[in-house]
């Protein structure tokens, strides 16, 4: 039987199982040390290519230490809930290209807040073996009460009776973000570091990676036209 996007139902069953197996490898534990290098990763798709950008920064002054950009062909279609198979390979390669391995990586996407508890942040974290935090701009699963309007307000994101993340107001009056554990960090620490590095709605490392990825995609499209 065929599913949408040319993927068979058998393919989806295999991918479901792979995500569940990856989820079993996710470790939630306190950070082993204070991060000296934090990084943010974002991916933009242009046609059949993924543009991944990783920005590594000093967490104290938010000075950029390294910038890596990678363009990789995309063979996997867009299917909600399976975006890690589309985006993770480019992110993983871009992070591995950094001269200094980051102590903490922010990913523009979900971690545990995923139907099978393994979104992009967890997928990347497990493969790289580094602490990761998923900070998503929209909800994929769960229910929550809207947090209070002031910065720092938060409420649990609950799916099937399990707290899978926190809904966090990083900027007063702005829409909240959805923070979840990617790998090798606790949810409490994930929220704390998100607030610490979010001077706007999105944590600074991923915000800068997002802007660079936008510029890179615009330049790529301009060259094609």
C-alpha positions as CSV (number, residue, x, y, z in Angstrom):
1,X,0.0,0.0,0.0
2,X,1.2,3.5,-0.8
3,X,1.2,6.3,1.6
4,X,1.5,10.0,0.8
5,X,4.7,11.4,-0.9
6,X,5.7,8.1,-2.5
7,X,6.5,6.5,0.9
8,X,4.9,3.1,1.5
9,X,3.1,2.3,4.7
10,X,5.8,-0.3,5.2
11,X,8.4,2.4,4.9
12,X,6.6,4.5,7.6
13,X,6.4,1.5,9.9
14,X,10.1,1.0,9.6
15,X,10.8,4.7,10.2
16,X,8.5,4.7,13.2
17,X,10.4,1.8,14.7
18,X,13.7,3.6,14.0
19,X,12.5,6.7,15.8
20,X,11.4,4.6,18.7
21,X,14.8,2.9,18.9
22,X,16.6,6.3,18.8
23,X,14.2,7.5,21.5
24,X,15.4,4.7,23.7
25,X,19.0,6.0,23.4
26,X,18.0,9.5,24.5
27,X,19.5,10.2,28.0
28,X,18.0,12.9,30.2
29,X,20.6,13.9,32.8
30,X,22.2,17.0,34.2
31,X,25.0,18.6,32.1
32,X,28.4,17.3,33.1
33,X,29.9,20.8,33.0
34,X,29.1,24.4,32.3
35,X,29.1,24.8,28.5
36,X,32.0,26.9,27.2
37,X,30.8,26.7,23.6
38,X,27.1,26.8,22.7
39,X,25.9,26.4,19.1
40,X,22.7,26.8,17.2
41,X,21.6,24.9,14.1
42,X,18.9,25.6,11.5
43,X,18.0,24.1,8.1
44,X,16.3,25.7,5.2
45,X,15.2,23.7,2.1
46,X,15.7,25.1,-1.4
47,X,14.2,22.8,-4.0
48,X,16.0,19.5,-3.6
49,X,18.8,20.9,-1.4
50,X,19.1,21.4,2.3
51,X,21.1,24.4,3.6
52,X,22.3,23.8,7.1
53,X,23.9,26.5,9.2
54,X,25.6,26.1,12.5
55,X,26.8,29.0,14.6
56,X,29.1,28.4,17.6
57,X,29.3,31.1,20.3
58,X,30.7,32.1,23.6
59,X,27.7,31.8,26.0
60,X,28.9,34.7,28.1
61,X,29.3,37.5,25.5
62,X,27.5,35.7,22.7
63,X,30.5,36.3,20.5
64,X,30.5,34.1,17.4
65,X,33.5,31.7,17.4
66,X,32.7,29.7,14.3
67,X,30.2,29.6,11.4
68,X,29.7,26.5,9.2
69,X,27.4,26.3,6.2
70,X,26.7,23.1,4.3
71,X,24.5,22.4,1.3
72,X,23.4,18.8,0.9
73,X,21.0,17.1,-1.5
74,X,17.6,16.1,0.0
75,X,16.2,12.8,-1.0
76,X,13.6,12.4,1.7
77,X,10.1,14.1,1.2
78,X,8.4,16.5,3.5
79,X,6.3,14.5,6.0
80,X,5.3,16.0,9.3
81,X,6.7,13.9,12.2
82,X,9.5,12.6,10.1
83,X,11.4,15.8,9.4
84,X,14.5,14.5,11.1
85,X,15.1,12.1,8.2
86,X,15.0,15.1,5.9
87,X,17.1,17.6,7.9
88,X,19.3,15.7,10.3
89,X,22.0,14.5,7.9
90,X,22.9,18.1,6.9
91,X,22.9,19.3,10.5
92,X,25.0,16.5,11.7
93,X,27.6,17.1,8.9
94,X,27.6,20.8,9.6
95,X,28.2,20.3,13.3
96,X,31.0,17.8,12.6
97,X,32.7,20.4,10.4
98,X,33.2,22.7,13.4
99,X,36.8,22.9,14.6
100,X,35.5,22.9,18.2
101,X,32.9,20.5,19.4
102,X,30.0,22.4,21.0
103,X,29.2,21.7,24.6
104,X,25.5,22.4,24.0
105,X,23.6,22.6,20.7
106,X,20.2,24.3,20.2
107,X,18.2,22.9,17.4
108,X,15.3,24.7,15.6
109,X,12.8,21.8,16.1
110,X,11.5,19.3,18.5
111,X,13.3,17.0,20.9
112,X,11.2,14.8,23.2
113,X,8.0,16.7,22.2
114,X,7.4,14.3,19.3
115,X,4.8,11.5,18.8
116,X,7.6,8.9,19.1
117,X,9.7,11.1,21.5
118,X,12.5,11.6,18.9
119,X,12.3,14.8,17.0
120,X,15.2,16.5,15.1
121,X,17.0,17.7,18.3
122,X,17.0,14.1,19.7
123,X,18.0,12.5,16.4
124,X,20.9,14.9,16.1
125,X,21.9,14.7,19.7
126,X,22.0,10.9,19.7
127,X,24.0,10.7,16.5
128,X,26.5,13.3,17.7
129,X,26.6,12.3,21.3
130,X,26.3,15.9,22.6
131,X,23.8,17.7,24.7
132,X,21.0,19.2,22.6
133,X,17.9,21.2,23.2
134,X,14.9,21.4,20.9
135,X,13.3,24.9,20.7
136,X,10.4,24.8,18.3
137,X,8.2,27.7,17.3
138,X,5.0,25.6,17.0
139,X,3.6,22.6,18.8
140,X,3.7,19.1,17.3
141,X,2.1,17.1,20.1
142,X,0.5,17.6,23.5
143,X,-1.7,20.0,25.3
144,X,-0.9,22.9,27.6
145,X,-2.2,26.0,29.4
146,X,-1.1,29.3,27.9
147,X,1.7,30.6,30.1
148,X,1.4,34.1,31.7
149,X,2.4,37.0,29.4
150,X,5.6,37.9,31.2
151,X,9.1,36.7,30.1
152,X,10.0,33.5,31.9
153,X,6.5,32.2,32.4
154,X,6.2,28.5,31.5
155,X,3.7,25.7,31.6
156,X,4.2,21.9,31.0
157,X,3.5,20.4,27.6
158,X,1.7,17.1,28.2
159,X,1.2,14.2,25.8
160,X,-0.5,10.9,26.9
161,X,0.0,11.9,30.5
162,X,3.7,12.5,30.1
163,X,5.5,15.9,30.4
164,X,7.4,16.0,27.1
165,X,8.4,19.6,27.2
166,X,7.7,23.1,28.5
167,X,5.9,26.0,26.8
168,X,8.1,29.0,27.6
169,X,7.5,32.7,27.2
170,X,10.9,34.0,26.2
171,X,9.8,37.5,25.3
172,X,7.0,39.4,27.1
173,X,3.9,39.5,25.0
174,X,5.3,37.3,22.3
175,X,4.1,33.8,21.3
176,X,5.8,31.1,23.5
177,X,8.3,28.6,22.2
178,X,8.2,24.8,22.8
179,X,11.3,23.6,24.6
180,X,12.1,19.9,25.0
181,X,15.1,17.7,25.8
182,X,17.1,16.7,22.8
183,X,19.8,14.6,24.6
184,X,22.1,14.6,27.6
185,X,20.3,17.5,29.5
186,X,17.4,17.8,31.8
187,X,14.2,19.6,30.9
188,X,14.8,22.2,33.7
189,X,18.3,22.9,32.3
190,X,16.9,23.1,28.8
191,X,14.4,25.8,29.9
192,X,17.0,27.7,31.9
193,X,19.5,27.8,29.0
194,X,16.8,28.8,26.5
195,X,15.9,31.8,28.7
196,X,19.5,32.6,29.4
197,X,20.3,32.9,25.7
198,X,17.0,34.2,24.3
199,X,17.3,38.0,24.0
200,X,14.4,37.8,21.6
201,X,11.8,35.1,21.1
202,X,14.4,32.6,19.8
203,X,17.7,31.7,21.6
204,X,20.5,33.8,20.0
205,X,22.5,30.8,18.6
206,X,19.5,29.5,16.6
207,X,18.3,33.0,15.7
208,X,21.6,33.8,14.1
209,X,21.8,30.4,12.4
210,X,18.2,31.0,11.1
211,X,19.1,34.4,9.6
212,X,22.3,33.0,8.0
213,X,20.4,30.1,6.5
214,X,17.8,32.5,5.1
215,X,20.5,34.6,3.4
216,X,22.2,31.4,2.1
217,X,19.0,30.1,0.5
218,X,18.3,33.6,-1.0
219,X,21.8,33.6,-2.6
220,X,21.3,30.0,-3.8
221,X,18.0,30.9,-5.5
222,X,19.5,34.0,-7.0
223,X,22.3,32.0,-8.6
224,X,19.7,29.6,-10.1
225,X,17.6,32.3,-11.6
